[in-house]
Amino acid sequence: MFRRVLIANRGEIALRILRTCRELGIQTVAVYSRADADSLHLRFSDEVVCISETSYLDANSMVVAAKNTDCEAIHPGYGFLAENADFAGLVEGEGITFVGPTAETISLLGDKSSARKIAQSFGLNPVPGSVGTVEELAPAKQLADDIGYPLMVKAAHGGGGSGIRLVRESAEFERAFTEAQAESLALFPDGKMYLEKFLERARHIEVQVMGDGAGRAIQLGSRECSIQRKHQKLIEEAPAANIPMDELQALLALSVEMVSGIEYRNAGTLEFLYQDGEFYFIEMNTRLQVEHPVTECITGVDLVRLQFEVASSGELHLSQDDISQEGHAIECRINAEDSDFRPSPGLVSDLEMPGGPGVRVDSNLYSGYRIPHQYDSLVVKIVTFNSARHGAIVRMRRALDEFIMKGVASNAELHKRILDHETFRDARIDTNFLQREII
Ligand code: MV4
């Protein structure tokens, strides 16, 4: 196991990774920008390195920090550099272990259009749409007319809501395609786009996998993430409810076959849309996801520990038979934002976290902490778990009532409205539920 690891991230995920390092006896090096100088995880790390405000995105800064502090590995967390193939390549080129997939795999799956082709070759059908990619407007328009409306325009290298547009009719196509392509070009030097039929009543289902990099892989069940606003997840659950067992088992098996087949290394998530009894592959994320705690709560597996074990030994210390699932878990992402979804940074004057049976809170907040304005607004993940979904909902509703955060605004009331809504309680949600019935 590693002796010393650099955590190349901030906020709640930096603390989450640090916690597992401490349990494994791994020394930790934390990085922080001046805006993050009072971050909670710095108090528990063995060493800290000050970096510039934008350096969470600067590959060289992270590698220099790791080399200067004699780190054997870097854990990227999620966001920032976590799915940057050049960063993974630079890290491994310096003889430091990247706790994640290989640069080649990140590059291969980071191109959503090539990921679709790979998935299809393993029997995971993509959403009906364009076969390859298109970069010019005229052929894209022709493709759109062939596919029919409504459709989704997606960037091959989009992500986190950038480079994606829903187009309901032909007149909207040119603007949507141009804007989505421009967004993608701002993040990645290629404007490759693809089109998909828009599935109106789909559910967003994903599968957690872990591979050893040599062709062995396991799946750790499903999650549902259908409640998203502007492509940012709000509530996630594990397992996905009310899916016929045989259909879900088939999806899990095909997912493991693909991950094994491409000799995938470390943690990953395959994302699907589920509509009328059919699963459609949309993309694969080559990182640990924000919502990993719901999977940890129902499997009892520490996914960050699994990541470090695979990264250091090249072996999966758990077999598929070791993985069992018990109960149901729900995660509510608490963002420091006002009721118009505008960020609400500032001093957290009074903080009371929920607790008690079946409650987990992943957060780097404390009373007196100043939420910086420079980064995303996710500040608390409240996770509840119980023997069944209804019980997990009851627990989450209680936990949300116990949650107090003064001095800044939050979306806690929005979560209560969702949890109280009959469609959610009856597990009849789909990707349009939030827009149609809540906001
Ligand atoms: C879709 C879709 C319906 N049809 N693609 C992809 C990225 C992820 N953030 C959302 N994605 C979706 N892709 C096709 N062809 C529905 C979603 C989707 C969604 C869309 C709008 C509003 C909320 C959503 C929640 C989950 C998934």
Boltz pocket constraint, residues with backbone or C-beta under 6 A from the ligand:
constraints:
  - pocket:
      binder: B
      contacts: [[A, 127], [A, 152], [A, 161], [A, 164], [A, 196], [A, 197], [A, 198], [A, 199], [A, 200], [A, 202], [A, 204], [A, 225], [A, 226], [A, 227], [A, 228], [A, 229], [A, 230], [A, 231], [A, 232], [A, 273], [A, 282], [A, 431], [A, 432]]
      max_distance: 6.0
